[in-house]
Amino acid sequence: MRIRPLTGALGAEIKDVDLANLTEQTHEQIEAAFHQHLVLVFPDQSLTTPDLLALTHQLGGPGETPYLQGLSDFPDVVPIIKAASEKSPISFGSGWHTDFTFQSAPPSRTLLYALVTPPQGGDTLFTNLYLAYEALSDGLKKLLTPLNSLHSATRSYGPSSTLQNQLENMVITKETEEPAEQAHPVIRIHDVTGRPALWVNPTYTLRFENMTEQESQPLLNYLNALATNPSNTCRVRWQKDSLTVWDNRCTQHCATSDYHGHRREMLRTTVKGQPPKGVAL
């Protein structure tokens, strides 16, 4: 097994490993690399849909996936498809976000397996939220540590959302009434590493608890800009049969929409997570 870091901030490519036939020793090595690099790219895999689901179970079991329709035989496996003929250039997952933070227990990690990739473009960007926390001043750390922020699915899946209209080859549902808001700590402690991360994102985080959106937005804008500083990021360039796994507890990611007129097809699963915990006060 060969590990090659993608950047100094996060991400690594792992070669010479067969994810469909993991030994216990190799699995332990991958887990150690995962918690060090946060995003792992495995090129040249030959995974069937049952293989992908089996790997998801091996990593902790599938998480709940609302709003997105899975495969008929494997409902926990969601096809992420952008056809060449689609009118809108917008791709699924565009815009910086952390997956499903509107849930009480968001997924711990996400797996994405490439079946068809465009000749160029369609990359995914990732950013390290541990580094975002470390970049905060001592005063801002002190201010944010006891705070919660409120997360909601409204922008993507609420009554006024339009995501389902921009993705013609995916079945995406939406709420008929405003979805509930979910409180999470602004500074999250990772359940495995124990490290603090800045845990807000511009897609699902609406405001700070007990504050209005207008009051919250200037600071949220600053925090999200800080989080996505290029020095904190890496870029995954997809190839057919590559699998990328990322840690949803300490990263944001953003899909690019720069391959209009070409097909991109992926299979996605999530691994169930724990309710986020903040710093013990």
Number of C-alpha atoms within 10 A of each C-alpha: 10 9 15 12 17 18 14 12 18 24 28 24 18 18 15 12 18 16 18 15 11 14 12 9 9 15 16 12 12 18 15 12 19 18 15 14 21 25 27 28 25 21 21 15 18 16 19 10 15 13 14 22 21 15 21 22 15 13 16 14 17 23 20 16 20 14 14 19 17 20 13 9 9 11 13 22 26 21 22 24 19 28 18 14 12 16 13 14 19 19 22 18 19 15 18 21 23 27 23 20 26 22 21 16 17 23 25 24 26 20 22 21 28 21 19 17 22 19 12 12 17 22 18 18 20 26 28 28 29 23 23 24 22 13 14 16 10 9 8 11 16 11 10 16 18 14 17 21 23 23 27 23 25 21 18 20 22 19 14 14 15 13 19 18 13 16 21 16 14 19 15 16 16 21 15 10 10 15 17 13 18 20 20 26 23 27 26 25 22 19 15 8 9 10 14 24 24 29 30 31 26 20 22 23 27 24 23 24 18 11 12 11 15 9 11 16 17 10 12 20 13 10 19 20 14 19 29 23 13 13 16 20 23 22 17 19 14 24 20 18 17 20 25 22 20 24 23 25 29 27 31 26 24 19 21 18 19 15 20 20 15 19 17 23 17 21 19 21 27 30 24 20 21 13 13 21 15 20 15 7 5
